[in-house]
């Protein structure tokens, strides 16, 4: 399986990872937990630049303490070996939490780490091939920007979609045209799997995002660049909770 994943990574231009087992994990990466329900409500995407001052692992752990439910490890420029090493540290740091660890793009790295799954873009690895390699218990997310693309999503393969960008964002300069909340609602309505909204979002957008049909907010700068990532994640999680349960008092 890993050889196939490495071949998939090589076709996408990444070097093949050669994971070194951690001393406390002599047989290699621990298998991911059973899939179960996926809580997309407070979804952190790491940014190595924005997390540089305190570190990716430290930022993610703080965000999870504040209520982040998913951590997507994303670094488009790191080598596979470096990302595997970072991902193994992050997996161990999150092992006793309910947060799910996903890897952006690189299926081979996700396997080497023992992550809970991957998030793929439209130009990344084929979702069917990824599912075959990762197995039925892995989480597979897919980026979607258009209604037509959302309608083509296969719910037997894809577990959730990341829909956006809702607003323009500096963390991805080559992003598609922003959807706004009306566009988000249209794509969510066409999507056959749960969705998380992404793109320039903050706690104050929670009500509009939930009203549009998404299950949560995918956040980069509002947490990674925050002076206190734990407090920032807690504010977002609280806002989503209120938006999802309008009868609950603040």
Buried (B, 14 or more C-beta within 10 A) or exposed (E): EBEBBBBBBEEBEBEBBEBEEBEEBEEBBBEBBEBEEBBBBBBBBBBBEBBEEBBBBBBBBBBBBBBBBBBBBBBEEBEBBBBBBBBBBBBBBBEEBEBBBBBBBBBBBBBBBBBBBBBBBEEBBEBEBBBBBBEEEBBBBBBBBBBEBBEEBEEEBBBBBBBBBBBEBEBBEEBEEBBBBEBBBBBBEBBBBBBBBBBBBBBEBBBBBBEBBBBBBBBBBBBBBBEEBBBBBBBBBBBBBBBBEEEEEE
